[in-house]
Amino acid sequence: MLTHIALIVGALSLLLLSIRACDVYFSGNMSALAITVMCNCFVWLLIGWRFSLMYFIISGVVGIILLFSSFFI
């Protein structure tokens, strides 16, 4: 159980850190932010697939769907 909590906290920390770094280096650039979020979602998919963690797969897919829907809606 603690392993799963550590993985989730690590994934969210990586997401927040990468968004902050993107904001610092590419201030106001929405394309860079979208690419950063997309990379995080693909990392979550890869981790979920590699270690058979369904919650990472679901969060990666939902993140990608929400990211694409935000561009078209």
Phi, psi and omega in degrees: 000317180295328178296317180294320178296318178297320178296317180294315179296320178296319179294317179292323176295318177298319178298311181295320179294318180290325176294319178295316178296321177296320179293324180289313185277328182234064186302119176080000181273105183290331179294318179295322178294318179296320178294322179296314179294320179298318178296319177298318179296321178292325175296319177296319177298316180296315178297316179297319179290317184293320184252011178054049178252104187297326182292332175286321177297313180297316181293325177294315181293315180297320178297317179294318179297315179295323179295314179293323180290332178290335178280331186256355180243000000 
